[in-house]
Amino acid sequence: MVARAPGSGLWIGLCCVTMFGLGACATKQSPDAARDVAADLDDTPIDAPPSDVPIDAPLPDVPDAPVDLRDATAERTEASGDAPDAAGPDGPAPDGPGGKCTIVHLAPVQEPVDTILADVDGDGHLDIVTAEQIGSISVYRGDGHRSFAAGENYATTSSIMASHYLNSVAAGDVDGDGKVDLVGNTIYGVVGLLLTGSGSGFVATQLAAAQSDTSNHVAVADLDGDGHLDIAQPTYSHGNVGIWWGTGGGAFLPRVTAPGCTYPIHLTVIDANEDRHPDLVVGCYGGSSRVLINDGSRGFSATGTFAAGGIYRAPAAGDLNGDGHVDLAFADFFFKEVQVYLGDGTGKFSAPTGLLQKPPAMSPYATAMGDFDGDGRVDVVVGDPSLKQLYFYSGTGDGHLQSPKVLSLPMAGNNVAAADIDGDGIDDLVSDDWDSGIDVLFGPCP
């Protein structure tokens, strides 16, 4: 299963399910007002500090504190995972914004450090895939409704992944056999492949040994358009992005590098200029996150910098103003704010539509986009692991977001992945915690 980039004919690997969100299409509205504040990031020097990008004034009439639901509208169901089918509530999902946000808890097989959604077994239903720090990957197979089987735990590459701390997982058909494979990454840059075997399990192999630099993420996409998936990995201290060009059958050329930024930490795959070549948004811990425009011939050029001061995760991507072009939302932990940039389809992005006000204690970490409340407009959700809360910013359809509503969870919100898991037309969320496991939030939420 693959996901399609908004406003283009581009098809990318399954790792991007969490980056775009399935069914995240807003009702088309006029973007003229948002376009008036566009600032051409192409004019911004690549090495310019974040302050060089202009920032609009905060949105008016936004209260200092969000509405705190504190689980008042959430119905929580425990699914321990001890039985062969760790099921959540069955039956049809709530219909429309008047329904109830239902939360299903899945007990972890191990401690999850990254979570994605992908159709691993090809049955047309999304599954949950988690990377665990001990060096293994778990798969929770979904039935297309609101139930998941108990987690199946797979070792990666024996002790190598475990000794270097697995921290990221991506999914896609790496070897071209029509089945979804998994790619794992460790903090020291070890890359391991879990290739789908003859049954429902995986065969582990190692692609890259430990490097002299650290890495926090891995992404999969056909970057050069040759029909084979490639692997991209930000390398923290060296400030670049490592790329392995796939040649088919699970084989790759030696690692090469593309330009990065100050402490690149996470990647989002989009088609910023709508040329059907996947581009890379590099989220940077040290600020000055940027877009790498892909020329389709294994070359990348950086277009400018974003004002985000520092992030732990790359931005969420989706169409916030319904103009058919991909937009970005950054969760900036340094300035403790959420920033929205509107794309114009040429690779350029506007200055923030407003620095969204938030509670003083908010520590934004991970972001996702989708229509979580069922009103036909794309929303933004932000995970805050320090307070164990999710902040829901409802979209207005023109690129702006309303004041947030807060949902408190037992989970930390380290990662959030969005897609319509149960097929009701409303996007759902998966949030994980290192100690407690996984929460699945079935919309409408909050």
N, C-alpha and C positions, 0 to 999 in steps of 0.2 A: 504494500500500500504506500502511496506517495501523497504529498500535499502540493497544492498549486499556489504559487505566489500570487498575491492580490494584484489585479490589473495587468496580468501578463499571461503568456502561454507557457511559462517556464514550469517544469516539473522537477522537483528535487527529492533527495532521499528522505527516508522516514524520520531522520533525526530532526527534521524541520517541522514535524507535527506540533511539537511544543513551541516552536518559534512563531508560527503563524496562527495556530489554532484552527480546527476544522469548523466550517460553518460561520466563520467570523466575517460576515458581509453586512455592512450597515445599509440602511435605506438611503438611497442616493439623494443628496441635498446640495444646494448651491454652496460652493466653497469660496465664493468671492470675498467674503469678509475675512476669512482666514488667510487668503492669498495676499491681502493688502499688507500684511505684516511680514511677508517673506523676506528673508535676508539671505543673499547668495553666499553659501559657505565656500564656493569655489574661490572666492576672493580672500579667504582666510589662509595665511601661511600655515604649512603643515606643522611646523614646530611652535606655532604661537600658543601662548598659555590660554587656558579656558576663558579668562576674562576678556579676550579679544572678540569673543562672539557676543553680540548684543543680546540682552535679556529683556523681554517686555515686562511691563508692570504686572503685579499679581492680579488675578481675576477679581472683579469687584463682588461685593456682597457674599463673600465666602466666610463662614464662621470660623473662628479660631480652633474650635474643637469639633470633631465629627460626631455624628450620631452613634452612640455605642449600643449595639444590640445585645452584646454579651450572651449570645446563644438564645435570645428570647424567641427568635423565629426559627431556630434550627432544631430539627429532630435528629437525634444521634442514635445510631445503631452500631453495636459492637459486632465485629466479625473476626473471630479469634484466629482463623486460619488453621485451627487444629484439625478440622474435618476436611475430607477431600474437596468439598465445595464450601468455601467460606463465603456464604451468601449474605448480601445485604437485602433490603426490602424488595420484594417482587412486585409485579403489577405495573400499571402505567405511571409515568412521571406526572408531577403536577403540571397543569396546563396554564401557562402564561404567568405574568407577574404576580398574580394573586396566590400562587402556590407556595409551598413551604420548602425552604432550603434543607435538604436531607443529607446528613453526614454519615457515611459508613466508614468504620475504622478497620484497617487491616493490620494484624500483628506482624511485625517484621520477622523475616528469616534471620537477618543480621542487621547491622546498623546502616541504614541507607544514607548516602551522601549525595546522591543525584538521582532524579526520577524523571522518566520520559513516558510518553504514550506512543505505542506503535502496535500495528497488527502483526504480531510475531508469527502466529501460526497460520495466517492467510485465510481465516474463516470469515473475514469481513467485520470482525469486532475488535475494538481497541483493547490492548492489554497494557498492563503497567509493568515497566522495567525499572529496576533499581540497581545502582552500583553501590557496593558495600566496601568500606575502607579496608576490610580484611583481605580483599582481593577476589571477591566473588561477585556474581551478578544474579539477581533473582527475577523471575518472571511470574506475574500474577495474571492468569489468562481470564479475559472477560467474556461474558456470554451475550453482550450487546444490550443487556437490560441494566440491572443494578447488582449483579453478582460477579464475584471473582473467585476462581479456584485458589486453594492454598498456594503460597509462594513456592516455586521450584528453584532451588539454588544450584548454580553452576560455577565450578571452579574455572578460573581463566587460564593462566599459564603457570600452573603449579605455584611455587613459592615466590616467583619473580614479581608478579603483580602484588601479592600480599606484602612482601617486604618493602615495596615502594609506595604503598598506600593508594589504592584505587580511588579516584575522585570524580570520574565522569563516564557516561555511557552514551553512545549514539547508535542508531539503527538504520539499516539499509541493505539492499542486496549487493553485498561487496563482491561476491564471486560470480555473479551473473547466472545463477541456477534457478532463478525465479522464486527463491525463498529469502526471507529476511534474516540477515546476520546481525551480530552485535559487535560493537567496537568499544573497548575499554581503554582508559587513559589513567596514568598514575601521576603523582605529584612530581616525580623525577623524569617524566616524559616517556616512560615505558608505554608502548601501545600494543595491546593484545587483541586478537580477533577471536570471536566465537562464531564459527561458521556452522550453519544449519546442517545437521547430518541426515542420514536416511530416515530417521524417525522424527520425534518431536524434540530431541535433545540437540546439543551443540558439540562441535569438535574445536578444542582450543589450540591456537597457534600464536606465536609471538611475531609481531611485525618489526618493532624497534626496541632496542635495549635502552638501558638508562642513559640519559644525556647529562651534560654538564650544566644543565639549567632546569628550572622547575616549570611545571605546566599544570593548569587547573581545568582544562576543558578539551573536548574533542568534538568535531563536527564532520558530517559526511554529506557530500553532494557531488554531482558530476560537474566539476568546475570548468573543464576544458571541452565539454560537449562531445566526447568521443564514445559515449554510451557506457563508460565504466565509472563507477563511483570513486571519488578521490577523498582523502582524509586531510583535514586541516586542524592544526594544533597551535594555540598561542603559547609562546615561551616567555616566561615572566621576566627574568633578569636581562636577557638578550634583547628584549623589546621588539621581537619579530613574530611572524606566523610561519610555522613549519608546515610544509605541504608534501604529501606523498601522492604522486600521480598514479592512479590505478591503470593497469594494463589488461585487466580481465582475469578471470579464474582465481581471484583473490591475491594476485601478484601486484606489486607496486615498484615504481622506480625509487631510487634513493631520495632521501629527504632534501628538499630545497626550501628556501625561505622567501617570504614576501614581506614588505614593510609593515611595521607595527606601530607602537606608541610607547609611552612610559608605563611599563609594567602591564602588558596586555594579559587579561585574565579570562576573558570569555568571548565567544563568537555568536553572532546571529547571521543566518544566511537569508538574504533577500535578493530581489532583482530591482535595484535602486533606479536604474536608468531604462528598464524595460526593454533590454536588448536580447533577452532570453539567455544571458550568461549570468550565473549566480554570483552575486557580490557578497562581500563579507563586512559586517559591522563589527569592529573590534572594540569591545568594552575594556576600559583601562582603569586599573586600580589607582594609577597616578594622575588621572585626569586626561583631558584631550583625546577622548574616544573619537573614532573616525570611521569613515566608510572606505573600503578598498574596492575600487571599481575594476571589475574583471574584463579584460579585453577579449576573452575567449580563446586566446592563444598562449595561455599559461603566463600571462603578465598581469600585474595589478598596479594601480596608481591610487594614491591617497588623495581624497578630494578636499579635505579640510578637517577642522576639529569641532567637537561639540562642547557646550559649556559645562557639561556634567563634571563635577569636581573629583569624583572617584566612585567607582562602583564595584560590587562583588560579582554581579552577573551582567551579561549583555542585555541590551534593551529588548523589550517586547516589540513585536512588529504586527501591524494590521492596518486596516483602512478606517481611520477615525472620523473622517469627514465625508465619506461616501463618494469621493471623486475618482475612485478606481486606482489610486496610487498608494503605495505603502508608506505608512507613517511609523514613527518610533516613540517609545515612552521609556525614559531612563529613570531608575530609582537611584538617587544620588545619596549615598550614606554620609559623605563629607559635609555637604550643605543640608542634609536631612530634608530632601524635597523630591518631588516628582516633576520631571520636565517632559514636555511633549513637543516633538518636531514633526512638521507636516511635509511630506515629500511631494515633489511636483512631477515625478516620473522621468526626470532627466538626470537623476543622481544628486540633485540639490535638495536641501531641507531648510525649512524656515527656522527662524529663531523660536524659542519656546512660546507657545500660545499663552503661557502664564505659568509662573512658578506656583504650583498648587499648595495652598496652605495645609498644614497638618498639625497634629498634636506635638507639643514641644519634645516629648519623649520618644517620638517615632524614630526608628532606625530602619529605613527602607533597605531591602536586601534583594529580593527576587521579584520579577514582574511577569505578567501574562496579559494577553488581550483576548477578548471574546465577548459575545453577547450573553452575559451571565444573568440578566434580569428578564430576558425575553421580550424586550421592547423593540427589537430590530436594529438597535444601534450598538456599536462596538464600545465596550467598557474596558477599564484597566483595573487589575487587581495587583496589590503590592503585599508581599509577605514581610513580616517583621518578626524575626526569630527572638529578639531580645524581650519582646512583650508577648510573644506567642499569639499574634493577631494577624488577620487579613484585613486590608483596607480596600473597600470596593468603591471605585470612582466611576459612576455612571456617565456614559457618554451622552452628549447633547446632539450628536450627529453632524456638528460643524467643526469638530476638532477640539472643542472645549470639554471639560469634565466637571461634573458637579462635586460638591463637597462630599468627602468620603463617609461611608458607613463602615463600622468596625464589627468584625465577627471574631470573638475570642475563641481560641481552640486549645486543646491540650497539646497540639502539635506546635512546632517552632516556626514553620513557614520558611524553612531554609531554601526550598525549591517549590515552584508552582508550575504545573503543566496544565494546559487548557485544551479541551476538545469536546465535541458532543458525544459522550460515551454511550448514552442510552438511546440516541436517535430521536429525541423529542423536539429537536430544533433549537434547544437552548444549550449553550456551552456549559460544561461541567469543569471541575477543578480537581487536581490531585496535589496535595501538599505533604511533605515528609518532615521527619524529625529524626535526628541521630539516635535518640534513645527510645522514642515511643512508637515508631512505625509510620504508618501512612494513613491519612485521612482523604477520603473521596467525597467531594461536595457536589451533589446533584442539584442543578438549578431548577427553578430560578433562585438566585442568591443575591444579596444576603437575606 
